[in-house]
Amino acid sequence: MLQVLVVSLLVAIGTAGAVLLASNDADQAAVDQVTGIAEAFARSPLVIQAVGSADPTVTLQPYAEATRLATHTDFIVVMAPDRTRWTHPTRSLIGQPFVGTIDAALRGGRVVEKHAGSLGESVRTVVPVENATGTVIGLVSVGITTNAIKERLWHRAPAVLIPAALGLLLAAAGSWLLNRRLRRQTHGLGPAEMTRMYEYHDAVLHSVREGLVVADRDGHVTLINDEGRRLLGTSLPPEIAALLDSRTPVADEPVLAGDRLLVANQRVIRFEDKIIGTVLTLRDHTELRALTGELDSVRGLTEALRSQAHEAANRLHTVLTMVELGRTEEAVELATAELAHAQQLTDQVVGSVGEPALAALLLGKSAQAGERGVELAVDDASRIDGSPLPSRDLLTVVGNLVDNALEAVVTTPAPRRVTVLVVEEDGEVLVRVSDTGPGLADTSLAFRRGWSTKAEGRGLGLALVRQVALRYGGRYEVGPAEGGGAVVTVRLPVPA
């Protein structure tokens, strides 16, 4: 309606302008017409001769009326210099004084004016009739009434009004078609509904605590909220981009994005059975995953200590029974051997690893390995003084590497051995874990998320190690170990 109103206003203004121009043109055309007729009439030899006669009316009245009818003017009046009419369309006015301005014509000039005379308002001109010597001997006035001019203008009205009416019809039809298209594109929502929807949409996007990414049917990202920008940064990580391209519905899928572990949920958007895009929501589980890993380490250490306590009780009963049986020397030998072995491992770990959390982790993993029939050895070259890196990152790297190595060797025939080397040298922390397992057939895939040698695995262990290495600008590699198995090496530069 606003568009139709604007177009109607423009057409009305244009039409009014055209009417004004046409009216001015009509007035000017009337002036040109009466001026030309008057001058031609005044120069006619018949008129000059009749004006000088004793009774000009006899000759001039029929001639003036014939000329008026032929030229479609309203009056042709021939008068004496004293305004006395010799001719007039109304015969009763012949001999009466002319009503109008004649001063300029008496001086040999010309008068053009719009004046209300005996026939009403008219556009008229007055020109002199001169004899051979240039003396003004009479005057000729030719005029057209304004009503006649308006009549002529009305005859030209269709040429202006028809295009204006067509313009209005086209504007109305165009507005109707545009309205239909907009309604179809907005699913019937009007401006008020769209404004309210935008306000709600914007408020939800800025307040929701999950990252939201929307891609169109071509896979181009069309929307991302504040939390999504915080989680993903300025560009889409490769795994997120691959997930969007796949258009595969997923639920609670762990995805690595830079140094974050995200949980992704994705679904395809359909409207009227057509795919129009993809919606991906992301939750940050980096902190939760780290805390869960630490909790798993503590839980594992607790279980190992419980098992060791149970085994210690069994050995204590054995020693006591041997003492009761009089086998004192064998009892002392058995007790001191077990104590020496445990103390040797503890002394080695505590003496070489000055990071308390890492030392506790290694002792706990050693106990777990013992329960599973695997020997966990700490390389004699291991040396960590203080805390060169945050404890959480060290635990993530060492814990995941040891867990993977234990899983690799637990199902292999004896001897089953895992060796750990953690040392700080040349401004970086070197972590190397080797095992006597079957090794890796394709080492290039080991650090990718989702890759696992276990059927039930999620493939996150080495991916988290890779994440930490990338965060510090470090290096990681997988290769075969001497005598079989695999060795994983991670180098983490120590921040200045």
ZIPEUR-V52175 format. One record per backbone hydrogen bond with DSSP energy under -1.0 kcal/mol. CO is the residue of the C=O (numbers start at 1). NH is the residue of the N-H. E is the energy in kcal/mol with one decimal. If there is no record, write none. Layout:
# ZIPEUR-V52175
co=CO nh=NH e=E
co=CO nh=NH e=E
This chain:
# ZIPEUR-V52175
co=1 nh=5 e=-2.6
co=2 nh=6 e=-2.6
co=3 nh=7 e=-2.8
co=4 nh=8 e=-2.9
co=5 nh=9 e=-2.5
co=6 nh=10 e=-2.5
co=7 nh=11 e=-3.0
co=8 nh=12 e=-2.9
co=9 nh=13 e=-2.6
co=10 nh=14 e=-2.7
co=11 nh=15 e=-3.1
co=12 nh=16 e=-2.8
co=13 nh=17 e=-2.5
co=14 nh=18 e=-2.6
co=15 nh=19 e=-2.8
co=16 nh=20 e=-2.6
co=17 nh=21 e=-2.5
co=18 nh=22 e=-2.7
co=19 nh=23 e=-2.9
co=20 nh=24 e=-2.7
co=21 nh=25 e=-2.8
co=22 nh=26 e=-2.7
co=23 nh=27 e=-2.7
co=24 nh=28 e=-2.8
co=25 nh=29 e=-2.8
co=26 nh=30 e=-2.4
co=27 nh=31 e=-2.4
co=28 nh=32 e=-2.8
co=29 nh=33 e=-2.5
co=30 nh=34 e=-2.9
co=31 nh=35 e=-2.4
co=32 nh=36 e=-2.3
co=33 nh=37 e=-2.4
co=34 nh=38 e=-2.7
co=35 nh=39 e=-2.4
co=36 nh=40 e=-2.1
co=37 nh=41 e=-2.9
co=38 nh=42 e=-2.8
co=39 nh=43 e=-1.6
co=41 nh=44 e=-1.0
co=44 nh=48 e=-2.2
co=45 nh=49 e=-2.5
co=46 nh=50 e=-2.5
co=47 nh=51 e=-2.5
co=48 nh=52 e=-1.1
co=50 nh=53 e=-1.3
co=56 nh=60 e=-2.9
co=57 nh=61 e=-2.2
co=59 nh=63 e=-1.0
co=60 nh=64 e=-3.1
co=61 nh=65 e=-2.3
co=62 nh=66 e=-2.1
co=63 nh=67 e=-2.2
co=64 nh=68 e=-2.6
co=65 nh=69 e=-2.4
co=66 nh=70 e=-2.0
co=67 nh=71 e=-2.1
co=68 nh=73 e=-1.7
co=75 nh=143 e=-2.2
co=77 nh=141 e=-3.1
co=78 nh=86 e=-3.9
co=78 nh=87 e=-1.3
co=79 nh=139 e=-2.7
co=80 nh=83 e=-2.2
co=83 nh=98 e=-2.2
co=84 nh=80 e=-2.6
co=85 nh=95 e=-1.5
co=90 nh=93 e=-2.1
co=91 nh=94 e=-1.4
co=93 nh=96 e=-2.0
co=96 nh=85 e=-2.1
co=102 nh=106 e=-2.1
co=104 nh=109 e=-2.7
co=105 nh=108 e=-1.8
co=111 nh=126 e=-2.5
co=113 nh=124 e=-2.9
co=115 nh=122 e=-2.3
co=117 nh=120 e=-1.2
co=120 nh=117 e=-2.1
co=121 nh=146 e=-2.2
co=122 nh=115 e=-2.4
co=123 nh=144 e=-2.3
co=124 nh=113 e=-2.2
co=125 nh=142 e=-1.9
co=126 nh=111 e=-2.3
co=127 nh=140 e=-2.7
co=129 nh=137 e=-3.0
co=129 nh=138 e=-1.2
co=131 nh=134 e=-1.6
co=135 nh=131 e=-2.0
co=138 nh=129 e=-3.3
co=139 nh=79 e=-2.8
co=140 nh=127 e=-2.5
co=141 nh=77 e=-3.2
co=142 nh=125 e=-1.8
co=143 nh=74 e=-1.9
co=143 nh=75 e=-1.5
co=144 nh=123 e=-3.0
co=145 nh=149 e=-1.8
co=146 nh=150 e=-2.6
co=147 nh=151 e=-2.2
co=148 nh=152 e=-2.2
co=149 nh=153 e=-2.2
co=150 nh=154 e=-2.6
co=151 nh=155 e=-1.6
co=157 nh=160 e=-1.8
co=157 nh=161 e=-3.1
co=158 nh=162 e=-2.1
co=160 nh=164 e=-1.4
co=161 nh=165 e=-2.8
co=162 nh=166 e=-2.6
co=163 nh=167 e=-2.5
co=164 nh=168 e=-2.2
co=165 nh=169 e=-2.4
co=166 nh=170 e=-2.7
co=167 nh=171 e=-2.4
co=168 nh=172 e=-2.7
co=169 nh=173 e=-2.7
co=170 nh=174 e=-2.9
co=171 nh=175 e=-2.6
co=172 nh=176 e=-2.2
co=173 nh=177 e=-2.5
co=174 nh=178 e=-2.6
co=175 nh=179 e=-2.6
co=176 nh=180 e=-2.3
co=177 nh=181 e=-2.3
co=178 nh=182 e=-2.7
co=179 nh=183 e=-2.7
co=180 nh=184 e=-2.2
co=181 nh=185 e=-2.5
co=182 nh=186 e=-2.4
co=183 nh=188 e=-3.4
co=186 nh=189 e=-1.4
co=190 nh=194 e=-2.6
co=191 nh=195 e=-2.5
co=192 nh=196 e=-2.4
co=193 nh=197 e=-2.6
co=194 nh=198 e=-2.5
co=195 nh=199 e=-2.3
co=196 nh=200 e=-2.3
co=197 nh=201 e=-3.0
co=198 nh=202 e=-3.1
co=199 nh=203 e=-2.3
co=200 nh=204 e=-2.7
co=201 nh=205 e=-2.3
co=202 nh=206 e=-1.8
co=203 nh=207 e=-1.3
co=204 nh=208 e=-2.3
co=211 nh=282 e=-2.5
co=212 nh=225 e=-1.6
co=213 nh=280 e=-3.0
co=214 nh=222 e=-2.8
co=214 nh=223 e=-1.6
co=215 nh=278 e=-2.5
co=216 nh=219 e=-1.9
co=220 nh=216 e=-2.5
co=223 nh=214 e=-2.7
co=225 nh=229 e=-2.1
co=226 nh=230 e=-2.1
co=227 nh=231 e=-2.3
co=228 nh=232 e=-2.4
co=229 nh=233 e=-2.2
co=237 nh=241 e=-2.6
co=238 nh=242 e=-2.6
co=239 nh=243 e=-1.9
co=240 nh=244 e=-2.3
co=241 nh=245 e=-2.4
co=242 nh=246 e=-1.7
co=250 nh=266 e=-1.9
co=253 nh=264 e=-3.4
co=255 nh=262 e=-3.5
co=257 nh=260 e=-1.5
co=260 nh=257 e=-2.6
co=261 nh=285 e=-2.9
co=262 nh=255 e=-3.5
co=263 nh=283 e=-1.7
co=264 nh=253 e=-2.9
co=265 nh=281 e=-3.0
co=266 nh=250 e=-1.3
co=267 nh=279 e=-2.6
co=269 nh=276 e=-2.3
co=269 nh=277 e=-1.1
co=274 nh=271 e=-2.6
co=277 nh=269 e=-2.8
co=278 nh=215 e=-2.5
co=279 nh=267 e=-2.1
co=280 nh=213 e=-2.8
co=281 nh=265 e=-2.2
co=282 nh=211 e=-2.8
co=283 nh=263 e=-2.7
co=285 nh=289 e=-2.9
co=286 nh=290 e=-2.4
co=287 nh=291 e=-2.8
co=288 nh=292 e=-2.6
co=289 nh=293 e=-2.5
co=290 nh=294 e=-2.4
co=291 nh=295 e=-2.7
co=292 nh=296 e=-2.7
co=293 nh=297 e=-2.3
co=294 nh=298 e=-2.5
co=295 nh=299 e=-3.1
co=296 nh=300 e=-3.0
co=297 nh=301 e=-2.6
co=298 nh=302 e=-2.6
co=299 nh=303 e=-2.7
co=300 nh=304 e=-2.6
co=301 nh=305 e=-2.8
co=302 nh=306 e=-2.5
co=303 nh=307 e=-2.7
co=304 nh=308 e=-2.9
co=305 nh=309 e=-2.6
co=306 nh=310 e=-2.2
co=307 nh=311 e=-3.0
co=308 nh=312 e=-3.3
co=309 nh=313 e=-2.2
co=310 nh=314 e=-2.1
co=311 nh=315 e=-2.6
co=312 nh=316 e=-2.7
co=313 nh=317 e=-2.4
co=314 nh=318 e=-2.2
co=315 nh=319 e=-2.9
co=316 nh=320 e=-2.8
co=317 nh=321 e=-2.6
co=318 nh=322 e=-2.4
co=319 nh=323 e=-2.2
co=320 nh=324 e=-2.5
co=321 nh=325 e=-1.9
co=322 nh=327 e=-3.0
co=323 nh=326 e=-1.5
co=326 nh=328 e=-1.1
co=327 nh=331 e=-1.9
co=328 nh=332 e=-2.6
co=329 nh=333 e=-2.3
co=330 nh=334 e=-2.5
co=331 nh=335 e=-2.4
co=332 nh=336 e=-2.6
co=333 nh=337 e=-1.9
co=334 nh=338 e=-1.8
co=335 nh=339 e=-2.2
co=336 nh=340 e=-2.4
co=337 nh=341 e=-2.1
co=338 nh=342 e=-2.1
co=339 nh=343 e=-2.6
co=340 nh=344 e=-2.5
co=341 nh=345 e=-1.8
co=342 nh=346 e=-2.2
co=343 nh=347 e=-3.0
co=344 nh=348 e=-2.2
co=345 nh=349 e=-2.4
co=346 nh=350 e=-2.8
co=347 nh=351 e=-2.3
co=348 nh=352 e=-1.6
co=349 nh=353 e=-2.5
co=352 nh=384 e=-2.9
co=355 nh=359 e=-2.5
co=356 nh=360 e=-2.6
co=357 nh=361 e=-2.2
co=358 nh=362 e=-2.4
co=359 nh=363 e=-2.3
co=360 nh=364 e=-2.5
co=361 nh=365 e=-2.9
co=362 nh=366 e=-2.3
co=363 nh=367 e=-2.0
co=364 nh=368 e=-2.4
co=365 nh=369 e=-2.8
co=366 nh=370 e=-2.3
co=367 nh=371 e=-2.0
co=368 nh=372 e=-1.5
co=369 nh=374 e=-3.2
co=370 nh=373 e=-1.3
co=375 nh=418 e=-2.9
co=377 nh=420 e=-2.7
co=379 nh=382 e=-1.9
co=383 nh=424 e=-1.9
co=384 nh=354 e=-4.4
co=390 nh=394 e=-1.9
co=391 nh=395 e=-2.8
co=392 nh=396 e=-2.1
co=393 nh=397 e=-2.3
co=394 nh=398 e=-2.7
co=395 nh=399 e=-2.3
co=396 nh=400 e=-1.7
co=397 nh=401 e=-2.1
co=398 nh=402 e=-2.7
co=399 nh=403 e=-2.5
co=400 nh=404 e=-2.3
co=401 nh=405 e=-2.2
co=402 nh=406 e=-2.8
co=403 nh=407 e=-2.3
co=404 nh=408 e=-1.7
co=405 nh=409 e=-1.7
co=406 nh=410 e=-1.7
co=409 nh=412 e=-1.5
co=416 nh=375 e=-2.6
co=417 nh=436 e=-1.2
co=418 nh=377 e=-3.2
co=419 nh=434 e=-2.3
co=420 nh=379 e=-3.4
co=421 nh=432 e=-2.8
co=422 nh=383 e=-1.8
co=423 nh=430 e=-3.5
co=425 nh=428 e=-1.4
co=427 nh=494 e=-2.5
co=428 nh=425 e=-2.7
co=429 nh=492 e=-2.5
co=430 nh=423 e=-2.3
co=431 nh=490 e=-2.8
co=432 nh=421 e=-2.5
co=433 nh=488 e=-2.6
co=434 nh=419 e=-2.5
co=442 nh=445 e=-1.0
co=445 nh=448 e=-1.7
co=448 nh=451 e=-1.7
co=454 nh=457 e=-1.1
co=459 nh=450 e=-1.5
co=460 nh=464 e=-2.5
co=461 nh=465 e=-1.6
co=462 nh=466 e=-2.6
co=463 nh=467 e=-2.0
co=464 nh=468 e=-2.1
co=465 nh=469 e=-2.4
co=466 nh=470 e=-2.6
co=467 nh=471 e=-1.9
co=468 nh=472 e=-1.6
co=469 nh=474 e=-3.5
co=475 nh=491 e=-2.8
co=477 nh=489 e=-2.5
co=479 nh=487 e=-3.0
co=481 nh=484 e=-1.8
co=485 nh=481 e=-1.5
co=486 nh=435 e=-2.1
co=487 nh=479 e=-2.4
co=488 nh=433 e=-2.3
co=489 nh=477 e=-2.1
co=490 nh=431 e=-2.8
co=491 nh=475 e=-1.9
co=492 nh=429 e=-3.0
